[in-house]
Structures are given as structure tokens and as C-alpha cells.
Amino acid sequence: MPIAEQAYAELTLRTVGVLNLVVEQRTRREITEAMGIPASTLRDMLGRLESLTGSENQRELARWWQQNRVPWVRWLLGQMGLTLGDLA
């Protein structure tokens, strides 16, 4: 399985929510408040996501998610036997 697909398989709705907020350049405090999670959970989650994606920091993680958000959706749909066209 390619590295990106391995990362895709690990993403949850919660981690996707965090990734979206990282892309929006929210602070860690803003992310914890928006997601309703403790700072320690966010720290662990970001560390895991950075490791999973090969990112060195939140800026690289945001860039990775910007580049992989649509491919992840396509991959996710494929796991369900669907395509983007099926949603129209």
C-alpha cells in the first residue's frame, strides 16, 4: 500500500476536523476549543499525524492536507465502491 494510502486509512472524522483547522491556520488553543479536546490529546494527535504524513511541523502538515484532501475523499469513496460521480 502506498504511503499516502496508509495515511488515508488512519484518518478519522476527528483527525480530518483537526487537519481542516490546521489548514485554516488556527492556533492550538483554537483547535482544542473547536474540537472539544484537551491540549494533550491535540499534541498527541498532531505528533501522530506529522509522523504518519512525513511532516516536520504544522505548516507541512497543512500543506500535506491541502494536497491530499481530495485524493483522500476519492480513496474513501473507492473503499465504499463509489466515485465522485455517484454523488451527483
Distance bins in CASP14 RR format, pairs under 12 A and 6 or more apart:
PFRMAT RR
TARGET T0000
AUTHOR 0000-0000-0000
RMODE 2
METHOD distances of the structure
MODEL  1
1 7 0 0 0 0 1 0 0 0 0 0 0
1 8 0 0 0 0 1 0 0 0 0 0 0
1 9 1 0 0 1 0 0 0 0 0 0 0
1 10 0 0 0 0 0 1 0 0 0 0 0
1 75 0 0 0 0 0 1 0 0 0 0 0
2 8 0 0 0 0 1 0 0 0 0 0 0
2 9 0 0 0 0 0 1 0 0 0 0 0
2 68 0 0 0 0 0 1 0 0 0 0 0
2 71 0 0 0 0 0 1 0 0 0 0 0
2 75 0 0 0 0 0 1 0 0 0 0 0
3 9 0 0 0 0 0 1 0 0 0 0 0
3 10 0 0 0 0 0 1 0 0 0 0 0
3 51 0 0 0 0 0 1 0 0 0 0 0
3 52 0 0 0 0 1 0 0 0 0 0 0
3 53 0 0 0 0 1 0 0 0 0 0 0
3 54 0 0 0 0 1 0 0 0 0 0 0
3 64 0 0 0 0 0 1 0 0 0 0 0
3 68 0 0 0 0 0 1 0 0 0 0 0
4 10 0 0 0 0 0 1 0 0 0 0 0
4 11 0 0 0 0 0 1 0 0 0 0 0
4 52 0 0 0 0 0 1 0 0 0 0 0
4 53 0 0 0 0 1 0 0 0 0 0 0
4 54 0 0 0 0 0 1 0 0 0 0 0
4 64 0 0 0 0 1 0 0 0 0 0 0
4 65 0 0 0 0 0 1 0 0 0 0 0
4 67 0 0 0 0 1 0 0 0 0 0 0
4 68 1 0 0 1 0 0 0 0 0 0 0
4 69 0 0 0 0 0 1 0 0 0 0 0
4 70 0 0 0 0 0 1 0 0 0 0 0
4 71 1 0 0 1 0 0 0 0 0 0 0
4 72 0 0 0 0 1 0 0 0 0 0 0
4 74 0 0 0 0 0 1 0 0 0 0 0
4 75 0 0 0 0 1 0 0 0 0 0 0
5 11 0 0 0 0 0 1 0 0 0 0 0
5 52 0 0 0 0 0 1 0 0 0 0 0
5 68 0 0 0 0 0 1 0 0 0 0 0
5 71 0 0 0 0 1 0 0 0 0 0 0
5 72 0 0 0 0 1 0 0 0 0 0 0
5 74 0 0 0 0 0 1 0 0 0 0 0
5 75 1 0 0 1 0 0 0 0 0 0 0
5 76 0 0 0 0 0 1 0 0 0 0 0
5 78 0 0 0 0 0 1 0 0 0 0 0
5 79 0 0 0 0 1 0 0 0 0 0 0
6 51 0 0 0 0 0 1 0 0 0 0 0
6 52 1 0 0 1 0 0 0 0 0 0 0
6 53 0 0 0 0 1 0 0 0 0 0 0
6 54 0 0 0 0 0 1 0 0 0 0 0
6 68 0 0 0 0 0 1 0 0 0 0 0
6 72 0 0 0 0 0 1 0 0 0 0 0
6 75 0 0 0 0 0 1 0 0 0 0 0
7 15 0 0 0 0 1 0 0 0 0 0 0
7 16 0 0 0 0 0 1 0 0 0 0 0
7 19 0 0 0 0 0 1 0 0 0 0 0
7 48 0 0 0 0 0 1 0 0 0 0 0
7 49 0 0 0 0 1 0 0 0 0 0 0
7 50 0 0 0 0 0 1 0 0 0 0 0
7 51 0 0 0 0 1 0 0 0 0 0 0
7 52 1 0 1 0 0 0 0 0 0 0 0
7 53 1 0 1 0 0 0 0 0 0 0 0
7 54 0 0 0 0 1 0 0 0 0 0 0
7 55 0 0 0 0 0 1 0 0 0 0 0
7 61 0 0 0 0 0 1 0 0 0 0 0
7 64 0 0 0 0 1 0 0 0 0 0 0
7 65 0 0 0 0 1 0 0 0 0 0 0
7 67 0 0 0 0 0 1 0 0 0 0 0
7 68 1 0 0 1 0 0 0 0 0 0 0
7 69 0 0 0 0 0 1 0 0 0 0 0
7 71 0 0 0 0 0 1 0 0 0 0 0
7 72 0 0 0 0 1 0 0 0 0 0 0
7 75 0 0 0 0 1 0 0 0 0 0 0
8 15 0 0 0 0 0 1 0 0 0 0 0
8 16 0 0 0 0 0 1 0 0 0 0 0
8 19 0 0 0 0 0 1 0 0 0 0 0
8 52 0 0 0 0 1 0 0 0 0 0 0
8 53 0 0 0 0 0 1 0 0 0 0 0
8 64 0 0 0 0 0 1 0 0 0 0 0
8 65 0 0 0 0 0 1 0 0 0 0 0
8 68 1 0 0 1 0 0 0 0 0 0 0
8 69 0 0 0 0 0 1 0 0 0 0 0
8 70 0 0 0 0 0 1 0 0 0 0 0
8 71 1 0 0 1 0 0 0 0 0 0 0
8 72 1 0 1 0 0 0 0 0 0 0 0
8 73 0 0 0 0 1 0 0 0 0 0 0
8 74 0 0 0 0 1 0 0 0 0 0 0
8 75 1 0 1 0 0 0 0 0 0 0 0
8 76 1 0 0 1 0 0 0 0 0 0 0
8 77 0 0 0 0 0 1 0 0 0 0 0
8 78 0 0 0 0 0 1 0 0 0 0 0
8 79 0 0 0 0 1 0 0 0 0 0 0
9 15 0 0 0 0 0 1 0 0 0 0 0
9 52 0 0 0 0 1 0 0 0 0 0 0
9 72 0 0 0 0 1 0 0 0 0 0 0
9 75 0 0 0 0 1 0 0 0 0 0 0
9 76 0 0 0 0 1 0 0 0 0 0 0
9 79 0 0 0 0 1 0 0 0 0 0 0
10 16 0 0 0 0 0 1 0 0 0 0 0
10 19 0 0 0 0 0 1 0 0 0 0 0
10 45 0 0 0 0 0 1 0 0 0 0 0
10 48 0 0 0 0 1 0 0 0 0 0 0
10 49 0 0 0 0 1 0 0 0 0 0 0
10 51 0 0 0 0 0 1 0 0 0 0 0
10 52 1 0 1 0 0 0 0 0 0 0 0
10 53 0 0 0 0 1 0 0 0 0 0 0
10 72 0 0 0 0 0 1 0 0 0 0 0
10 75 0 0 0 0 0 1 0 0 0 0 0
11 17 0 0 0 0 1 0 0 0 0 0 0
11 18 0 0 0 0 1 0 0 0 0 0 0
11 19 1 0 0 1 0 0 0 0 0 0 0
11 20 0 0 0 0 0 1 0 0 0 0 0
11 45 0 0 0 0 0 1 0 0 0 0 0
11 48 0 0 0 0 0 1 0 0 0 0 0
11 49 0 0 0 0 1 0 0 0 0 0 0
11 52 0 0 0 0 1 0 0 0 0 0 0
11 53 0 0 0 0 1 0 0 0 0 0 0
11 64 0 0 0 0 0 1 0 0 0 0 0
11 65 0 0 0 0 1 0 0 0 0 0 0
11 68 0 0 0 0 1 0 0 0 0 0 0
11 69 0 0 0 0 0 1 0 0 0 0 0
11 71 0 0 0 0 0 1 0 0 0 0 0
11 72 1 0 0 1 0 0 0 0 0 0 0
11 73 0 0 0 0 0 1 0 0 0 0 0
11 75 0 0 0 0 1 0 0 0 0 0 0
11 76 0 0 0 0 1 0 0 0 0 0 0
11 79 0 0 0 0 0 1 0 0 0 0 0
12 18 0 0 0 0 1 0 0 0 0 0 0
12 19 0 0 0 0 0 1 0 0 0 0 0
12 35 0 0 0 0 0 1 0 0 0 0 0
12 45 0 0 0 0 1 0 0 0 0 0 0
12 48 0 0 0 0 0 1 0 0 0 0 0
12 49 0 0 0 0 0 1 0 0 0 0 0
12 52 0 0 0 0 0 1 0 0 0 0 0
12 72 0 0 0 0 0 1 0 0 0 0 0
12 76 0 0 0 0 0 1 0 0 0 0 0
13 19 0 0 0 0 0 1 0 0 0 0 0
13 20 0 0 0 0 0 1 0 0 0 0 0
13 35 0 0 0 0 0 1 0 0 0 0 0
13 72 0 0 0 0 0 1 0 0 0 0 0
13 76 0 0 0 0 0 1 0 0 0 0 0
14 20 0 0 0 0 0 1 0 0 0 0 0
14 21 0 0 0 0 0 1 0 0 0 0 0
14 31 0 0 0 0 0 1 0 0 0 0 0
14 34 0 0 0 0 0 1 0 0 0 0 0
14 35 1 0 0 1 0 0 0 0 0 0 0
14 36 0 0 0 0 1 0 0 0 0 0 0
14 37 1 0 0 1 0 0 0 0 0 0 0
14 41 0 0 0 0 1 0 0 0 0 0 0
14 42 0 0 0 0 0 1 0 0 0 0 0
14 45 1 0 0 1 0 0 0 0 0 0 0
14 48 0 0 0 0 0 1 0 0 0 0 0
14 49 0 0 0 0 0 1 0 0 0 0 0
15 21 0 0 0 0 0 1 0 0 0 0 0
15 22 0 0 0 0 0 1 0 0 0 0 0
15 31 0 0 0 0 0 1 0 0 0 0 0
15 35 0 0 0 0 1 0 0 0 0 0 0
15 37 0 0 0 0 0 1 0 0 0 0 0
15 41 0 0 0 0 0 1 0 0 0 0 0
15 42 0 0 0 0 0 1 0 0 0 0 0
15 44 0 0 0 0 0 1 0 0 0 0 0
15 45 1 0 0 1 0 0 0 0 0 0 0
15 46 0 0 0 0 1 0 0 0 0 0 0
15 47 0 0 0 0 0 1 0 0 0 0 0
15 48 0 0 0 0 1 0 0 0 0 0 0
15 49 1 0 0 1 0 0 0 0 0 0 0
15 50 0 0 0 0 0 1 0 0 0 0 0
15 52 0 0 0 0 1 0 0 0 0 0 0
15 53 0 0 0 0 0 1 0 0 0 0 0
15 61 0 0 0 0 0 1 0 0 0 0 0
15 65 0 0 0 0 1 0 0 0 0 0 0
15 72 0 0 0 0 0 1 0 0 0 0 0
16 22 0 0 0 0 0 1 0 0 0 0 0
16 23 0 0 0 0 0 1 0 0 0 0 0
16 35 0 0 0 0 0 1 0 0 0 0 0
16 45 0 0 0 0 0 1 0 0 0 0 0
16 49 0 0 0 0 0 1 0 0 0 0 0
16 65 0 0 0 0 1 0 0 0 0 0 0
16 68 0 0 0 0 0 1 0 0 0 0 0
16 69 0 0 0 0 1 0 0 0 0 0 0
16 72 1 0 0 1 0 0 0 0 0 0 0
16 73 0 0 0 0 1 0 0 0 0 0 0
16 76 0 0 0 0 1 0 0 0 0 0 0
17 23 0 0 0 0 1 0 0 0 0 0 0
17 24 0 0 0 0 0 1 0 0 0 0 0
17 26 0 0 0 0 0 1 0 0 0 0 0
17 31 0 0 0 0 1 0 0 0 0 0 0
17 34 0 0 0 0 1 0 0 0 0 0 0
17 35 1 0 0 1 0 0 0 0 0 0 0
17 36 0 0 0 0 0 1 0 0 0 0 0
17 37 0 0 0 0 0 1 0 0 0 0 0
17 42 0 0 0 0 0 1 0 0 0 0 0
17 45 0 0 0 0 0 1 0 0 0 0 0
17 49 0 0 0 0 0 1 0 0 0 0 0
17 65 0 0 0 0 1 0 0 0 0 0 0
17 69 0 0 0 0 0 1 0 0 0 0 0
18 24 0 0 0 0 0 1 0 0 0 0 0
18 26 0 0 0 0 1 0 0 0 0 0 0
18 28 0 0 0 0 0 1 0 0 0 0 0
18 30 0 0 0 0 0 1 0 0 0 0 0
18 31 1 0 0 1 0 0 0 0 0 0 0
18 32 0 0 0 0 1 0 0 0 0 0 0
18 34 0 0 0 0 1 0 0 0 0 0 0
18 35 1 0 0 1 0 0 0 0 0 0 0
18 36 0 0 0 0 0 1 0 0 0 0 0
18 37 0 0 0 0 1 0 0 0 0 0 0
18 41 0 0 0 0 1 0 0 0 0 0 0
18 42 1 0 0 1 0 0 0 0 0 0 0
18 43 0 0 0 0 0 1 0 0 0 0 0
18 44 0 0 0 0 0 1 0 0 0 0 0
18 45 1 0 1 0 0 0 0 0 0 0 0
18 46 1 0 0 1 0 0 0 0 0 0 0
18 47 0 0 0 0 0 1 0 0 0 0 0
18 48 0 0 0 0 0 1 0 0 0 0 0
18 49 1 0 0 1 0 0 0 0 0 0 0
18 50 0 0 0 0 0 1 0 0 0 0 0
18 58 0 0 0 0 0 1 0 0 0 0 0
18 61 0 0 0 0 1 0 0 0 0 0 0
18 62 0 0 0 0 0 1 0 0 0 0 0
18 65 0 0 0 0 1 0 0 0 0 0 0
19 26 0 0 0 0 0 1 0 0 0 0 0
19 31 0 0 0 0 0 1 0 0 0 0 0
19 35 0 0 0 0 0 1 0 0 0 0 0
19 42 0 0 0 0 0 1 0 0 0 0 0
19 45 0 0 0 0 1 0 0 0 0 0 0
19 46 0 0 0 0 1 0 0 0 0 0 0
19 48 0 0 0 0 0 1 0 0 0 0 0
19 49 1 0 0 1 0 0 0 0 0 0 0
19 50 0 0 0 0 0 1 0 0 0 0 0
19 52 0 0 0 0 0 1 0 0 0 0 0
19 53 0 0 0 0 1 0 0 0 0 0 0
19 55 0 0 0 0 0 1 0 0 0 0 0
19 58 0 0 0 0 0 1 0 0 0 0 0
19 61 1 0 0 1 0 0 0 0 0 0 0
19 62 1 0 0 1 0 0 0 0 0 0 0
19 63 0 0 0 0 0 1 0 0 0 0 0
19 64 0 0 0 0 1 0 0 0 0 0 0
19 65 1 0 1 0 0 0 0 0 0 0 0
19 66 0 0 0 0 1 0 0 0 0 0 0
19 67 0 0 0 0 0 1 0 0 0 0 0
19 68 0 0 0 0 1 0 0 0 0 0 0
19 69 1 0 0 1 0 0 0 0 0 0 0
19 72 0 0 0 0 1 0 0 0 0 0 0
20 26 0 0 0 0 1 0 0 0 0 0 0
20 31 0 0 0 0 1 0 0 0 0 0 0
20 34 0 0 0 0 1 0 0 0 0 0 0
20 35 0 0 0 0 0 1 0 0 0 0 0
20 61 0 0 0 0 0 1 0 0 0 0 0
20 62 0 0 0 0 1 0 0 0 0 0 0
20 65 1 0 0 1 0 0 0 0 0 0 0
20 66 0 0 0 0 0 1 0 0 0 0 0
20 69 0 0 0 0 1 0 0 0 0 0 0
20 72 0 0 0 0 0 1 0 0 0 0 0
21 27 0 0 0 0 1 0 0 0 0 0 0
21 28 0 0 0 0 1 0 0 0 0 0 0
21 29 0 0 0 0 0 1 0 0 0 0 0
21 30 1 0 0 1 0 0 0 0 0 0 0
21 31 1 0 1 0 0 0 0 0 0 0 0
21 32 0 0 0 0 1 0 0 0 0 0 0
21 33 0 0 0 0 0 1 0 0 0 0 0
21 34 1 0 1 0 0 0 0 0 0 0 0
21 35 1 0 0 1 0 0 0 0 0 0 0
21 36 0 0 0 0 0 1 0 0 0 0 0
21 37 0 0 0 0 0 1 0 0 0 0 0
21 42 0 0 0 0 1 0 0 0 0 0 0
21 45 0 0 0 0 0 1 0 0 0 0 0
21 46 0 0 0 0 0 1 0 0 0 0 0
21 49 0 0 0 0 0 1 0 0 0 0 0
21 58 0 0 0 0 0 1 0 0 0 0 0
21 61 0 0 0 0 0 1 0 0 0 0 0
21 62 0 0 0 0 1 0 0 0 0 0 0
21 65 0 0 0 0 0 1 0 0 0 0 0
22 28 0 0 0 0 1 0 0 0 0 0 0
22 30 0 0 0 0 0 1 0 0 0 0 0
22 31 1 0 0 1 0 0 0 0 0 0 0
22 34 0 0 0 0 0 1 0 0 0 0 0
22 35 0 0 0 0 0 1 0 0 0 0 0
22 42 0 0 0 0 0 1 0 0 0 0 0
22 45 0 0 0 0 0 1 0 0 0 0 0
22 46 1 0 0 1 0 0 0 0 0 0 0
22 47 0 0 0 0 0 1 0 0 0 0 0
22 49 0 0 0 0 1 0 0 0 0 0 0
22 50 0 0 0 0 0 1 0 0 0 0 0
22 53 0 0 0 0 0 1 0 0 0 0 0
22 55 0 0 0 0 1 0 0 0 0 0 0
22 57 0 0 0 0 0 1 0 0 0 0 0
22 58 1 0 1 0 0 0 0 0 0 0 0
22 59 0 0 0 0 1 0 0 0 0 0 0
22 60 0 0 0 0 0 1 0 0 0 0 0
22 61 1 0 1 0 0 0 0 0 0 0 0
22 62 1 0 1 0 0 0 0 0 0 0 0
22 63 0 0 0 0 1 0 0 0 0 0 0
22 64 0 0 0 0 1 0 0 0 0 0 0
22 65 1 0 0 1 0 0 0 0 0 0 0
22 66 0 0 0 0 1 0 0 0 0 0 0
22 69 0 0 0 0 0 1 0 0 0 0 0
23 31 0 0 0 0 0 1 0 0 0 0 0
23 58 0 0 0 0 1 0 0 0 0 0 0
23 59 0 0 0 0 0 1 0 0 0 0 0
23 60 0 0 0 0 0 1 0 0 0 0 0
23 61 0 0 0 0 1 0 0 0 0 0 0
23 62 1 0 1 0 0 0 0 0 0 0 0
23 63 0 0 0 0 1 0 0 0 0 0 0
23 64 0 0 0 0 1 0 0 0 0 0 0
23 65 1 0 1 0 0 0 0 0 0 0 0
23 66 1 0 1 0 0 0 0 0 0 0 0
23 67 0 0 0 0 0 1 0 0 0 0 0
23 68 0 0 0 0 0 1 0 0 0 0 0
23 69 0 0 0 0 1 0 0 0 0 0 0
24 30 0 0 0 0 1 0 0 0 0 0 0
24 31 0 0 0 0 1 0 0 0 0 0 0
24 34 0 0 0 0 1 0 0 0 0 0 0
24 58 0 0 0 0 0 1 0 0 0 0 0
24 62 0 0 0 0 1 0 0 0 0 0 0
24 65 0 0 0 0 0 1 0 0 0 0 0
24 66 0 0 0 0 0 1 0 0 0 0 0
25 31 0 0 0 0 0 1 0 0 0 0 0
25 58 0 0 0 0 1 0 0 0 0 0 0
25 59 0 0 0 0 1 0 0 0 0 0 0
25 61 0 0 0 0 0 1 0 0 0 0 0
25 62 1 0 0 1 0 0 0 0 0 0 0
25 63 0 0 0 0 0 1 0 0 0 0 0
25 66 0 0 0 0 0 1 0 0 0 0 0
26 32 0 0 0 0 1 0 0 0 0 0 0
26 33 0 0 0 0 1 0 0 0 0 0 0
26 34 1 0 0 1 0 0 0 0 0 0 0
26 35 0 0 0 0 1 0 0 0 0 0 0
26 42 0 0 0 0 0 1 0 0 0 0 0
26 46 0 0 0 0 0 1 0 0 0 0 0
26 58 0 0 0 0 1 0 0 0 0 0 0
26 62 0 0 0 0 0 1 0 0 0 0 0
27 33 0 0 0 0 1 0 0 0 0 0 0
27 34 0 0 0 0 0 1 0 0 0 0 0
27 39 0 0 0 0 0 1 0 0 0 0 0
27 42 0 0 0 0 0 1 0 0 0 0 0
27 58 0 0 0 0 1 0 0 0 0 0 0
28 34 0 0 0 0 0 1 0 0 0 0 0
28 35 0 0 0 0 0 1 0 0 0 0 0
28 37 0 0 0 0 0 1 0 0 0 0 0
28 38 0 0 0 0 0 1 0 0 0 0 0
28 39 1 0 0 1 0 0 0 0 0 0 0
28 40 0 0 0 0 0 1 0 0 0 0 0
28 41 0 0 0 0 0 1 0 0 0 0 0
28 42 1 0 1 0 0 0 0 0 0 0 0
28 43 1 0 0 1 0 0 0 0 0 0 0
28 45 0 0 0 0 0 1 0 0 0 0 0
28 46 1 0 0 1 0 0 0 0 0 0 0
28 47 0 0 0 0 0 1 0 0 0 0 0
28 58 0 0 0 0 1 0 0 0 0 0 0
29 35 0 0 0 0 0 1 0 0 0 0 0
29 36 0 0 0 0 0 1 0 0 0 0 0
29 37 0 0 0 0 0 1 0 0 0 0 0
29 38 0 0 0 0 0 1 0 0 0 0 0
29 39 1 0 0 1 0 0 0 0 0 0 0
29 42 0 0 0 0 1 0 0 0 0 0 0
29 43 0 0 0 0 0 1 0 0 0 0 0
30 36 0 0 0 0 0 1 0 0 0 0 0
30 37 0 0 0 0 0 1 0 0 0 0 0
30 39 0 0 0 0 0 1 0 0 0 0 0
30 42 0 0 0 0 0 1 0 0 0 0 0
31 37 0 0 0 0 1 0 0 0 0 0 0
31 38 0 0 0 0 0 1 0 0 0 0 0
31 39 0 0 0 0 1 0 0 0 0 0 0
31 41 0 0 0 0 0 1 0 0 0 0 0
31 42 1 0 1 0 0 0 0 0 0 0 0
31 43 0 0 0 0 0 1 0 0 0 0 0
31 45 0 0 0 0 1 0 0 0 0 0 0
31 46 0 0 0 0 1 0 0 0 0 0 0
31 49 0 0 0 0 0 1 0 0 0 0 0
31 58 0 0 0 0 1 0 0 0 0 0 0
31 61 0 0 0 0 0 1 0 0 0 0 0
31 62 0 0 0 0 0 1 0 0 0 0 0
32 38 1 0 0 1 0 0 0 0 0 0 0
32 39 1 0 1 0 0 0 0 0 0 0 0
32 40 0 0 0 0 1 0 0 0 0 0 0
32 41 1 0 0 1 0 0 0 0 0 0 0
32 42 1 0 1 0 0 0 0 0 0 0 0
32 43 0 0 0 0 1 0 0 0 0 0 0
32 44 0 0 0 0 0 1 0 0 0 0 0
32 45 0 0 0 0 0 1 0 0 0 0 0
32 46 0 0 0 0 0 1 0 0 0 0 0
33 39 0 0 0 0 0 1 0 0 0 0 0
33 42 0 0 0 0 0 1 0 0 0 0 0
34 42 0 0 0 0 0 1 0 0 0 0 0
35 41 0 0 0 0 1 0 0 0 0 0 0
35 42 1 0 0 1 0 0 0 0 0 0 0
35 45 0 0 0 0 1 0 0 0 0 0 0
35 46 0 0 0 0 0 1 0 0 0 0 0
36 42 0 0 0 0 1 0 0 0 0 0 0
36 45 0 0 0 0 0 1 0 0 0 0 0
37 43 0 0 0 0 0 1 0 0 0 0 0
37 44 0 0 0 0 1 0 0 0 0 0 0
37 45 1 0 0 1 0 0 0 0 0 0 0
37 46 0 0 0 0 0 1 0 0 0 0 0
38 44 0 0 0 0 1 0 0 0 0 0 0
38 45 0 0 0 0 0 1 0 0 0 0 0
39 45 0 0 0 0 0 1 0 0 0 0 0
39 46 0 0 0 0 0 1 0 0 0 0 0
40 46 0 0 0 0 0 1 0 0 0 0 0
40 47 0 0 0 0 0 1 0 0 0 0 0
41 47 0 0 0 0 0 1 0 0 0 0 0
41 48 0 0 0 0 0 1 0 0 0 0 0
42 48 0 0 0 0 0 1 0 0 0 0 0
42 49 0 0 0 0 0 1 0 0 0 0 0
42 58 0 0 0 0 0 1 0 0 0 0 0
43 49 0 0 0 0 0 1 0 0 0 0 0
43 50 0 0 0 0 0 1 0 0 0 0 0
43 58 0 0 0 0 0 1 0 0 0 0 0
44 50 0 0 0 0 0 1 0 0 0 0 0
44 51 0 0 0 0 0 1 0 0 0 0 0
45 51 0 0 0 0 0 1 0 0 0 0 0
45 52 0 0 0 0 0 1 0 0 0 0 0
45 58 0 0 0 0 0 1 0 0 0 0 0
45 61 0 0 0 0 0 1 0 0 0 0 0
46 52 0 0 0 0 0 1 0 0 0 0 0
46 53 0 0 0 0 0 1 0 0 0 0 0
46 55 0 0 0 0 1 0 0 0 0 0 0
46 56 0 0 0 0 0 1 0 0 0 0 0
46 57 0 0 0 0 1 0 0 0 0 0 0
46 58 1 0 0 1 0 0 0 0 0 0 0
46 59 0 0 0 0 0 1 0 0 0 0 0
46 60 0 0 0 0 0 1 0 0 0 0 0
46 61 1 0 0 1 0 0 0 0 0 0 0
46 62 0 0 0 0 0 1 0 0 0 0 0
46 65 0 0 0 0 0 1 0 0 0 0 0
47 53 0 0 0 0 1 0 0 0 0 0 0
47 54 0 0 0 0 0 1 0 0 0 0 0
47 55 0 0 0 0 1 0 0 0 0 0 0
47 56 0 0 0 0 0 1 0 0 0 0 0
47 57 0 0 0 0 1 0 0 0 0 0 0
47 58 0 0 0 0 1 0 0 0 0 0 0
47 60 0 0 0 0 0 1 0 0 0 0 0
47 61 0 0 0 0 1 0 0 0 0 0 0
48 54 0 0 0 0 0 1 0 0 0 0 0
48 55 0 0 0 0 0 1 0 0 0 0 0
48 61 0 0 0 0 0 1 0 0 0 0 0
49 55 1 0 0 1 0 0 0 0 0 0 0
49 56 0 0 0 0 0 1 0 0 0 0 0
49 57 0 0 0 0 0 1 0 0 0 0 0
49 58 0 0 0 0 1 0 0 0 0 0 0
49 60 0 0 0 0 0 1 0 0 0 0 0
49 61 1 0 1 0 0 0 0 0 0 0 0
49 62 0 0 0 0 0 1 0 0 0 0 0
49 64 0 0 0 0 1 0 0 0 0 0 0
49 65 0 0 0 0 1 0 0 0 0 0 0
49 68 0 0 0 0 0 1 0 0 0 0 0
50 56 1 0 0 1 0 0 0 0 0 0 0
50 57 1 0 0 1 0 0 0 0 0 0 0
50 58 1 0 0 1 0 0 0 0 0 0 0
50 59 0 0 0 0 0 1 0 0 0 0 0
50 60 1 0 0 1 0 0 0 0 0 0 0
50 61 1 0 1 0 0 0 0 0 0 0 0
50 62 0 0 0 0 0 1 0 0 0 0 0
50 63 0 0 0 0 0 1 0 0 0 0 0
50 64 0 0 0 0 1 0 0 0 0 0 0
50 65 0 0 0 0 0 1 0 0 0 0 0
51 57 0 0 0 0 0 1 0 0 0 0 0
51 60 0 0 0 0 0 1 0 0 0 0 0
51 61 0 0 0 0 0 1 0 0 0 0 0
51 64 0 0 0 0 0 1 0 0 0 0 0
52 61 0 0 0 0 1 0 0 0 0 0 0
52 64 0 0 0 0 1 0 0 0 0 0 0
52 65 0 0 0 0 0 1 0 0 0 0 0
52 68 0 0 0 0 0 1 0 0 0 0 0
53 60 1 0 0 1 0 0 0 0 0 0 0
53 61 1 0 0 1 0 0 0 0 0 0 0
53 62 0 0 0 0 0 1 0 0 0 0 0
53 63 0 0 0 0 1 0 0 0 0 0 0
53 64 1 0 1 0 0 0 0 0 0 0 0
53 65 0 0 0 0 1 0 0 0 0 0 0
53 66 0 0 0 0 0 1 0 0 0 0 0
53 67 0 0 0 0 1 0 0 0 0 0 0
53 68 1 0 0 1 0 0 0 0 0 0 0
53 72 0 0 0 0 0 1 0 0 0 0 0
54 60 1 0 0 1 0 0 0 0 0 0 0
54 61 0 0 0 0 1 0 0 0 0 0 0
54 63 0 0 0 0 0 1 0 0 0 0 0
54 64 1 0 0 1 0 0 0 0 0 0 0
54 68 0 0 0 0 0 1 0 0 0 0 0
55 61 1 0 1 0 0 0 0 0 0 0 0
55 62 0 0 0 0 1 0 0 0 0 0 0
55 63 1 0 0 1 0 0 0 0 0 0 0
55 64 1 0 1 0 0 0 0 0 0 0 0
55 65 0 0 0 0 1 0 0 0 0 0 0
55 66 0 0 0 0 0 1 0 0 0 0 0
55 67 0 0 0 0 0 1 0 0 0 0 0
55 68 0 0 0 0 0 1 0 0 0 0 0
56 62 0 0 0 0 0 1 0 0 0 0 0
56 63 0 0 0 0 0 1 0 0 0 0 0
56 64 0 0 0 0 0 1 0 0 0 0 0
57 63 0 0 0 0 1 0 0 0 0 0 0
57 64 0 0 0 0 0 1 0 0 0 0 0
58 64 0 0 0 0 0 1 0 0 0 0 0
58 65 0 0 0 0 0 1 0 0 0 0 0
59 65 0 0 0 0 0 1 0 0 0 0 0
59 66 0 0 0 0 0 1 0 0 0 0 0
60 66 0 0 0 0 0 1 0 0 0 0 0
60 67 0 0 0 0 0 1 0 0 0 0 0
61 67 0 0 0 0 0 1 0 0 0 0 0
61 68 0 0 0 0 0 1 0 0 0 0 0
62 68 0 0 0 0 0 1 0 0 0 0 0
62 69 0 0 0 0 0 1 0 0 0 0 0
63 69 0 0 0 0 0 1 0 0 0 0 0
64 71 0 0 0 0 0 1 0 0 0 0 0
64 72 0 0 0 0 0 1 0 0 0 0 0
65 71 0 0 0 0 0 1 0 0 0 0 0
65 72 0 0 0 0 1 0 0 0 0 0 0
65 73 0 0 0 0 0 1 0 0 0 0 0
66 72 0 0 0 0 0 1 0 0 0 0 0
68 74 0 0 0 0 0 1 0 0 0 0 0
68 75 0 0 0 0 1 0 0 0 0 0 0
68 76 0 0 0 0 0 1 0 0 0 0 0
69 75 0 0 0 0 0 1 0 0 0 0 0
69 76 0 0 0 0 0 1 0 0 0 0 0
70 76 0 0 0 0 0 1 0 0 0 0 0
70 77 0 0 0 0 0 1 0 0 0 0 0
70 84 0 0 0 0 1 0 0 0 0 0 0
71 77 0 0 0 0 0 1 0 0 0 0 0
71 78 0 0 0 0 0 1 0 0 0 0 0
71 84 0 0 0 0 0 1 0 0 0 0 0
72 78 0 0 0 0 0 1 0 0 0 0 0
72 79 0 0 0 0 0 1 0 0 0 0 0
73 79 0 0 0 0 0 1 0 0 0 0 0
73 80 0 0 0 0 0 1 0 0 0 0 0
73 82 0 0 0 0 0 1 0 0 0 0 0
73 83 0 0 0 0 0 1 0 0 0 0 0
73 84 1 0 0 1 0 0 0 0 0 0 0
73 85 0 0 0 0 0 1 0 0 0 0 0
73 87 0 0 0 0 1 0 0 0 0 0 0
74 80 0 0 0 0 0 1 0 0 0 0 0
74 81 0 0 0 0 0 1 0 0 0 0 0
74 82 0 0 0 0 1 0 0 0 0 0 0
74 83 1 0 0 1 0 0 0 0 0 0 0
74 84 1 0 0 1 0 0 0 0 0 0 0
74 85 0 0 0 0 0 1 0 0 0 0 0
74 86 0 0 0 0 0 1 0 0 0 0 0
74 87 0 0 0 0 0 1 0 0 0 0 0
75 81 0 0 0 0 0 1 0 0 0 0 0
75 82 0 0 0 0 0 1 0 0 0 0 0
75 83 0 0 0 0 0 1 0 0 0 0 0
75 84 0 0 0 0 0 1 0 0 0 0 0
76 82 0 0 0 0 1 0 0 0 0 0 0
76 83 0 0 0 0 0 1 0 0 0 0 0
76 84 0 0 0 0 0 1 0 0 0 0 0
76 87 0 0 0 0 0 1 0 0 0 0 0
77 83 1 0 0 1 0 0 0 0 0 0 0
77 84 1 0 0 1 0 0 0 0 0 0 0
77 85 0 0 0 0 1 0 0 0 0 0 0
77 86 1 0 0 1 0 0 0 0 0 0 0
77 87 1 0 0 1 0 0 0 0 0 0 0
78 84 0 0 0 0 1 0 0 0 0 0 0
78 85 0 0 0 0 0 1 0 0 0 0 0
78 86 0 0 0 0 1 0 0 0 0 0 0
78 87 0 0 0 0 0 1 0 0 0 0 0
80 86 0 0 0 0 1 0 0 0 0 0 0
80 87 0 0 0 0 0 1 0 0 0 0 0
81 87 0 0 0 0 0 1 0 0 0 0 0
82 88 0 0 0 0 0 1 0 0 0 0 0
END
